[in-house]
Amino acid sequence: MKYYDKLIFELSKKGRTGFSLPENEFCASRNGGVKPAGCLCKALPDNLRRSSDLRLPEVGEVDVVRHYTNLSQMNFGVDTGFYPLGSCTMKYNPKINEEVASMPGLAALHPLQPESTVQGALEVYYNMEKALAAITGMSGFTFNPCAGAHGELTGLMIMRKYHLLRGDLKRNKVIVPDSAHGTNPASAAVCGLDVVVVKSNADGLVDVADLKPLLGDDIAGIMMTNPNTLGLFEREIGEIAKLVHECGGLLYYDGANMNPLLGVVRPGDMGFDIMHLNLHKTFSTPHGGGGPGAGPVGVAARLEHCLPCPRVIREEDGTFTVLHGSEESAGYVSGFMGNFGIILRAYAYILSLGHQNLLLAGKYATISANYIKESLKDCYKLPIPSICKHEFVFDGLINDGAHDDVPGATTLDVAKRLLDFGFHAPTIYFPLLFHQTIMIEPTETESKETIDSFIEVMRKIAAEAAEDPMLLKAAPHNAPISRPDETRAARQPILKYWDA
């Protein structure tokens, strides 16, 4: 084991310290039991106080610095390398977004300040709502949801509220395609809706023939991603919208795959009534790490009264006001008005690109994906040869090297081997429509040189698999940890070093 592979606890040596502090003069235990003014020894009840010192690593300052510096260098992020994670749109986050969000007049705001002191921030909310409405074809947005999945739940709450306000109490089912993101059925279940699955046809699109028998007066709506999770545009979306609306249902747009549509086509024009946007995917805000995030939800004009509060409106005199509460709204879904810093980053991104360059972003994302697909389809199985949008799916290797008693290389092996070449692995084994799924999304921010390098490595791995599949099965060869038991790590996590 290398020095920098050890846990901070393993570097510990009894009695070693990395600091020098004066003794606490305000502690009763150091003053003959007499409690000086300001002593905090008894500030907590005895049952909440430790009976012994906390066991922490005892290390020198240089050990601490080297340990955490090395850990930071082991991280992989979009700032350090190509991250072709299918359906997650891991695009580069322009640093001007961070600079704008860190400006003192914006970063130091408090959500409970009087409205008169935050007019600039309220104007950002208002302008951002108008920008997203123009981009998506929706009438209005709420910024309260703090993530994409939170936005899904909020959108379904709006859907239910709309039907309840009309006295349509039977609608307790939502249709979800079999290729949908996993959050779709989860959000529906949390919202108290029963999930009905519609199948995909041989082209990977929603099977309209399978959809028709599912429609009825108990359908609240359908959740769709377009382009779908295979990266394919749902060509029959007009017919699907017509059928769902005729049965009294609503169309919900999962905005996870909005990136390739920027400036090209709008969900509102396709017939969708409700949608959420993942600002971290489409509008370049930070992705992952548990947050903060933002999943704004937009609606058509006839559902705008159901949007959660608070919302910002512009008065006739040009000032901005926050509306709190409405009997017809879906209620509150977060404490304030969402994560302002994230919304601000996305707003800076939109203003930086402008209309013309937003249009190019979607087109470049589509070109990049098709370029990779066409460059690799002779060595990776392409189950659906159609032109894709921002992402596409392979079904494993054409030649996996299997023969006699030698097992062939799998999608997992390809993903692990990619790590040896400095690329993050793409999404694998999702969607579940194929056995050996490899889902690749390059985004619009990568240069042709980076994409060509990725293609070269993928071809090299395919050649290795054909000649020596065991080389892939032992990969990664250069990572600190090779192949941990991921299932056990998730189900039986070890969260402490010492037993007591």
HELIX and SHEET records of a PDB file:
HELIX    1   1 TYR A    3  ASP A    5  5                                   3    
HELIX    2   2 ALA A   28  ARG A   30  5                                   3    
HELIX    3   3 ASP A   46  LEU A   48  5                                   3    
HELIX    4   4 GLU A   61  GLN A   73  1                                  13    
HELIX    5   5 LYS A   95  ALA A  101  1                                   7    
HELIX    6   6 PRO A  104  ALA A  107  1                                   4    
HELIX    7   7 GLU A  115  THR A  117  5                                   3    
HELIX    8   8 GLN A  119  THR A  136  1                                  18    
HELIX    9   9 GLY A  148  LEU A  165  1                                  18    
HELIX   10  10 THR A  183  VAL A  190  1                                   8    
HELIX   11  11 VAL A  208  LEU A  211  1                                   4    
HELIX   12  12 LYS A  212  LEU A  214  5                                   3    
HELIX   13  13 ILE A  237  GLU A  246  1                                  10    
HELIX   14  14 ASN A  259  LEU A  261  5                                   3    
HELIX   15  15 PRO A  267  MET A  270  1                                   4    
HELIX   16  16 LEU A  279  THR A  282  1                                   4    
HELIX   17  17 ALA A  301  CYS A  306  5                                   6    
HELIX   18  18 PHE A  340  LEU A  376  1                                  37    
HELIX   19  19 THR A  411  LEU A  419  1                                   9    
HELIX   20  20 LYS A  448  GLU A  467  1                                  20    
HELIX   21  21 PRO A  469  LYS A  473  1                                   5    
HELIX   22  22 GLU A  486  ARG A  491  1                                   6    
SHEET    1   A 7 GLY A 140  THR A 142  0                                        
SHEET    2   A 7 VAL A 297  VAL A 299 -1                                        
SHEET    3   A 7 ILE A 274  LEU A 277 -1                                        
SHEET    4   A 7 LEU A 250  GLY A 255  1                                        
SHEET    5   A 7 ILE A 219  MET A 224  1                                        
SHEET    6   A 7 LYS A 173  PRO A 177  1                                        
SHEET    7   A 7 ASP A 194  VAL A 198  1                                        
SHEET    1   B 2 ARG A 311  ARG A 314  0                                        
SHEET    2   B 2 PHE A 320  LEU A 323 -1                                        
SHEET    1   C 3 PHE A 392  ASP A 395  0                                        
SHEET    2   C 3 THR A 437  ILE A 440 -1                                        
SHEET    3   C 3 THR A 427  ILE A 428 -1                                        
END                                                                             
